[in-house]
Amino acid sequence: MSAADAAQQAGGSGGGMAASNAEYSEPATLQQQHHQQQQQPASQRPSLTDGGRQTNPHYIQRPVHGWRLDNFVQPKADLVNADDPRVKDDIIRMIAQYLGDEGFNGSKLTLLDEANVKAFEREERQTEIKRIRKAILDGDWAEVDKLCARSVLRNNKSFIYAAYKQQYLEYIEHHEIQKAFTHLNKRLKPLEHLQTTPNEFKDLCYLLTAKSVHDVPSFRNWDGIVPAREKLAELFQSMIDYDDGDREGSVYVPPNRLLKLMRQAVAYQVEMSRYHPSITPKLSTLLHDYTPLVVPNAVKTVFRGHTGNVKCVEFVGEDGRLIVSGSSDNTCRVWETETGAAVGVLEGHSSRIWDMSSTLDGSFVASASGDSTVKLWSLKESTMPCVSTLQGGSGDVYTVKYHPTGAFLATGGYDKVVRLYDVERGVVAKTFTGHQLSIPKVIFSPLGNLIISGSKDNTIKFWDIVSGLCIKTISSHLGEVTCVEMNADGTMLLSSSKDNSNRLWDIRMLRPIRKFKGHQNTSKNFIRASFAGESLIVGGSEDGAVYVWDRDKGGVLQRLRGGHAGIVYSVAWNARQALFASCAEDHSLCTWWYRPPASDAAPAASASSTGAPPTLE
């Protein structure tokens, strides 16, 4: 469902709205209406900019009282060890089950063949099994010991213990006491916990002073060397047969296991969202996490502490638990997103901060300054030290952006050159020249193979990182480009320029799709806009308002005033936090959220809304 369709159900533009980027399980009549709307051209569908109050309250998103991201178990890597062979096998089984259920039987067989039973691997495995059996029956324990490190046996400690025990008993039987003593300490002692009876290891130790293996209770019925080897070979074969049965699919996989896990993951994402929908959403994609589409109508928190205008704001990492800002007071400040508490002040620049960027994991942030440097700060340490200062070029550095891997970053500035830095070595890896005027903004494509730069020369250039060549140029702007941003899948580009417009571009066709107007961006300031999820565009303005546009229709959904008293330079969105953050000339930052009108809000939701509603136009 598009932003226009979803928010049409949620409410009109005048009173604040919230919807979801998901489709919902509706009554049959509403489903039919929605289907009919989707068949219409986009220009004829209902829009968020249409008048009217919340015509369908089922779509209301209500803030969760006391919500904090820290209150939820985070999906960290240590919850599931992706390197565990059993986990890998389970994933293969679930994928194979899904392919079979959907009728892709050829693909299922190919997957199982590549994962488990390639002819070469099967032949190699059988050869290794024969070698192990022969080594056991021949008493070639050096060969058995070497083969125990191979894939067939390395995870079966119980069998390894049984093999070492047989070797030890043979040493005793042959009265090779010194070898038996060394073997006991080196091989059997580490596996003592695997003994088959409570006193077995104790009896093994006693055998060093006994006349015969049969002198101790645990081995009174021992059959002798050759029969014991045959029993060990049978144990090995039974273990292999069981393992082969497992590989061929004998492990039970509950029906629709993969889909069930996906539904559980989506349910978790919905549950941990700041806003809960009144009815269960139905996602149309699994490529991105669920996030509610929220058109804000209230200031949540005001952040104060800077003594100069705040040029840039950024949520730190994908989780966005922290916000970092850069100011004309030559400092960067780190804030806690939820409470607004100041966490740290990053000092060291000798001129204003124009732009900031963080790594995806939130460990590091980079700041671009008018002192011709870029500084890298570590947020992993409580003191948040500057860990590197990157030099290069002359004049102000207007923009900085981390590569998706965090291994590189790109900069642009007054000297008209785009630079790619190797973060670990702290040196310029490559330069890109071609712009005729300064560069206010650079970004990476989602795949990290391109740098996109917007310039005061009215052009946007696409640079191939490997070759260093400019492969595309957009020159249709009527004013200086102040910002460029790309959507999550890299198919659309958003640009801001000093002709009072933001433009949406189709990357593949290099053609403009839509123009967003209503704000002011004409003077010397860098006014920046960005994507907010899949359906909204959000940006600043010289008239002191935060603007929210419908990406599919182009209309202004909200013009938010009351948070700032001067030029709003930039607005950022974080999906995990479901918040906007804005920075302005009045030395402040604000976060924005949706607060239902008093008539619609539940008491708990009303209590959690700490900010005052702004003026809506």
Secondary structure as GFF3:
##gff-version 3
##sequence-region A 1 617
A	DSSP	alpha_helix	3	10	.	.	.	ID=ss1
A	DSSP	beta_strand	17	18	.	.	.	ID=ss2
A	DSSP	beta_strand	23	24	.	.	.	ID=ss3
A	DSSP	alpha_helix	28	39	.	.	.	ID=ss4
A	DSSP	three_ten_helix	42	44	.	.	.	ID=ss5
A	DSSP	three_ten_helix	57	59	.	.	.	ID=ss6
A	DSSP	beta_strand	61	63	.	.	.	ID=ss7
A	DSSP	three_ten_helix	69	71	.	.	.	ID=ss8
A	DSSP	three_ten_helix	77	79	.	.	.	ID=ss9
A	DSSP	alpha_helix	85	101	.	.	.	ID=ss10
A	DSSP	alpha_helix	105	115	.	.	.	ID=ss11
A	DSSP	alpha_helix	119	138	.	.	.	ID=ss12
A	DSSP	alpha_helix	141	147	.	.	.	ID=ss13
A	DSSP	alpha_helix	157	173	.	.	.	ID=ss14
A	DSSP	alpha_helix	177	183	.	.	.	ID=ss15
A	DSSP	pi_helix	184	188	.	.	.	ID=ss16
A	DSSP	three_ten_helix	189	194	.	.	.	ID=ss17
A	DSSP	alpha_helix	200	206	.	.	.	ID=ss18
A	DSSP	three_ten_helix	207	209	.	.	.	ID=ss19
A	DSSP	three_ten_helix	213	215	.	.	.	ID=ss20
A	DSSP	three_ten_helix	217	219	.	.	.	ID=ss21
A	DSSP	alpha_helix	225	245	.	.	.	ID=ss22
A	DSSP	pi_helix	246	250	.	.	.	ID=ss23
A	DSSP	alpha_helix	257	271	.	.	.	ID=ss24
A	DSSP	beta_strand	275	277	.	.	.	ID=ss25
A	DSSP	beta_strand	281	282	.	.	.	ID=ss26
A	DSSP	beta_strand	294	295	.	.	.	ID=ss27
A	DSSP	beta_strand	298	304	.	.	.	ID=ss28
A	DSSP	beta_strand	310	316	.	.	.	ID=ss29
A	DSSP	beta_strand	322	327	.	.	.	ID=ss30
A	DSSP	beta_strand	332	336	.	.	.	ID=ss31
A	DSSP	beta_strand	342	346	.	.	.	ID=ss32
A	DSSP	beta_strand	353	358	.	.	.	ID=ss33
A	DSSP	beta_strand	364	369	.	.	.	ID=ss34
A	DSSP	beta_strand	373	378	.	.	.	ID=ss35
A	DSSP	beta_strand	386	391	.	.	.	ID=ss36
A	DSSP	beta_strand	397	402	.	.	.	ID=ss37
A	DSSP	beta_strand	408	413	.	.	.	ID=ss38
A	DSSP	beta_strand	417	422	.	.	.	ID=ss39
A	DSSP	beta_strand	427	433	.	.	.	ID=ss40
A	DSSP	beta_strand	441	444	.	.	.	ID=ss41
A	DSSP	beta_strand	450	454	.	.	.	ID=ss42
A	DSSP	beta_strand	460	464	.	.	.	ID=ss43
A	DSSP	beta_strand	470	474	.	.	.	ID=ss44
A	DSSP	beta_strand	481	486	.	.	.	ID=ss45
A	DSSP	beta_strand	492	497	.	.	.	ID=ss46
A	DSSP	beta_strand	501	506	.	.	.	ID=ss47
A	DSSP	beta_strand	511	516	.	.	.	ID=ss48
A	DSSP	beta_strand	529	532	.	.	.	ID=ss49
A	DSSP	beta_strand	536	539	.	.	.	ID=ss50
A	DSSP	beta_strand	546	550	.	.	.	ID=ss51
A	DSSP	beta_strand	556	561	.	.	.	ID=ss52
A	DSSP	beta_strand	568	574	.	.	.	ID=ss53
A	DSSP	beta_strand	579	584	.	.	.	ID=ss54
A	DSSP	beta_strand	588	593	.	.	.	ID=ss55
A	DSSP	alpha_helix	603	608	.	.	.	ID=ss56
A	DSSP	beta_strand	615	616	.	.	.	ID=ss57
###
